[in-house]
Amino acid sequence: MDTATQWALLLGVMTLASWIAGGLAAVLGNGELSQHRQRAVDYLTIGLNGVGFVSAVAMGAILVI
């Protein structure tokens, strides 16, 4: 396996893990929380989904190049 494939696999795993964690945080954050905790859960969900999107784009770029 060449280096590009290894990087693509690593980024793919990172994408999947961050999207799963973001979904889990969104589901667990639907309960009755204080306003500060709800805002923190929202930021965490957005951040994890953003990291997943960036990882997916980077993975695609590595595979194309």
Secondary structure, 3 states (H helix, E strand, C coil): CCHHHHHHHHHHHHHHHHHHHHHHHHHHCCCCCCHHHHHHHHHHHHHHHHHHHHHHHHHHHHHHC
